[in-house]
């Protein structure tokens, strides 16, 4: 069993136990509509069920959904560069894991 408190999964079935800004950047860059149009970073286990979903729509735009019920946070951010999204997701996940 992994010691990481989260997992990254893409629609095409790839999954990773660790997170880095470079990995998130690479996975977002590999998104293709309609066959591999999203990736999810989510907590493991039954505690602190937070997640982030990065989606690529049919127009080639990204949308990021952040949800953390423990902090009563749910927001959706549309647009942004792959680099900015990768940074924001990495920082948000790091914050969610610490809490």
Buried (B, 14 or more C-beta within 10 A) or exposed (E): EEEBBBBBBBBEEEEBEEBEBEBBBEBBEEBEBEEBBBBBBBBBEEEBEBBBBBBBEEEEEBBBBBBBEEEEEEEEBEEBEBEEBBBBBBEBBEEBBEE
